[in-house]
Amino acid sequence: MILLLVAGLRVGSAIGARIEDLGADRGHRVLNLTVKGGRRRRVPLPPVLAHVLDEMIAERGGPAEGPLFLTPTGLPIYELYVHRLIRRLARRAGLASASALSPHSLRHTATTEILDATGGDLRPA
């Protein structure tokens, strides 16, 4: 799931996202999520990610509400589904470590990418 990899979210927050949680803040697309501990967090969406989400919703007929992510059968996604999807995509990509990957692996990768891009400093400039 691109949301886990790009935004570094926990899988529980991502699978609980709803279409009505999408919004804008000062011209930027955001996703308002419930995160660990029941707190609400506004997650900025890079333009490429916002575009992918918009296309996904449009393919479903553009509903104004409901779960953001659905299985191919139309049910809301669940954690085991995401876990299996990540491993299936990793195997298809030919990754040797596919059987060891999990949703949390994507969170680790996102954090590593942010650290590399910021020179190891996560604090705002």
Residue pairs with C-beta under 8 A, 6 or more apart in sequence:
1 14
1 69
1 82
1 85
1 86
1 103
1 106
2 49
2 52
3 9
3 14
3 17
3 31
3 49
3 53
4 11
4 14
4 82
4 103
4 106
4 107
4 110
5 106
5 109
5 110
6 46
6 48
6 49
6 110
7 31
7 43
7 45
7 49
7 110
8 106
8 107
8 110
8 111
8 114
9 33
9 35
9 43
9 107
10 35
10 36
10 103
10 104
10 107
11 79
11 82
11 83
11 103
11 104
12 36
12 79
13 33
13 34
13 35
13 36
13 41
14 33
14 69
14 82
14 103
15 69
15 76
15 77
15 78
15 79
15 82
16 33
16 34
17 31
17 33
17 67
17 68
17 69
18 65
18 66
18 67
18 68
19 57
19 63
19 64
19 65
19 66
19 67
19 68
20 64
20 65
21 31
21 32
21 33
21 68
22 29
22 30
22 31
22 32
22 53
22 68
23 29
23 30
23 31
23 32
24 30
25 42
25 44
28 44
28 45
29 44
29 45
29 47
29 50
30 42
30 43
30 44
30 45
31 42
31 43
31 45
32 40
32 41
32 42
32 43
33 40
33 41
33 42
33 43
34 40
34 41
35 41
45 53
53 68
57 63
57 68
60 70
67 76
67 77
69 76
69 77
70 76
70 77
71 77
71 81
79 103
82 103
83 102
83 103
86 101
86 102
86 103
86 105
86 106
87 98
87 99
87 101
90 97
90 98
90 101
91 98
91 99
95 101
114 122
115 121
115 122
